[in-house]
Amino acid sequence: MDDLSVMAGNALPDLESSVEDGDDRDLALVAAALRDRAAFALLYERYADQLYWYALGRTGSETVADDVVSETMIAALEGLHRFDPGRGSLAPWLFTIASRRIADRERSHGRFWRAAMRWWRPSEMVEDTASTVERDEDARRVRQALSTLSTEDRELVLLRYSAELNSRQIAEILGLSSGAVRMRLNRLRERLASELGTDQ
């Protein structure tokens, strides 16, 4: 989901096949970080971008998203010895920490979801005026469609398409079965495709 216009043009493409299961690599990185805190930098590199896009989607603020990534990684580093791979994989553990940090911020500031959900990745390319207008219109249409979703459904969409987690990881975070996550995502893809007037 590097470009919102691609997503808007294709509704919400299924990324399941493109998400690699890195549990073994994560466990090796955790073990290394427990021996040498400097090795935690590798875990940071692995997850910082995903956490950032997820936090940006939840908060609509680049500054807050940066803060959430920092707070999440500090909490993870301090609590890494409590991570139990028997209870789930690392990605859901990190995103649960991030989700709690965001919820804490929302409660403390008296807001839950921002009306404008700026959760797309800004284009790194220089675009002509027509392309910029088209991309902005696509972004507006996607935000409009997402604003009609319940809080739970927006969370599901953000975890899948902004954070690019797979169904198993999302299931761990939300306390659902993988099958339930896939079923809800399929329903949401159909609904959003219909609202956006695009093919799935």
Order of alpha helices (4+ residues) and beta strands (2+ residues): alpha-alpha-alpha-alpha-alpha-alpha-alpha-alpha-alpha
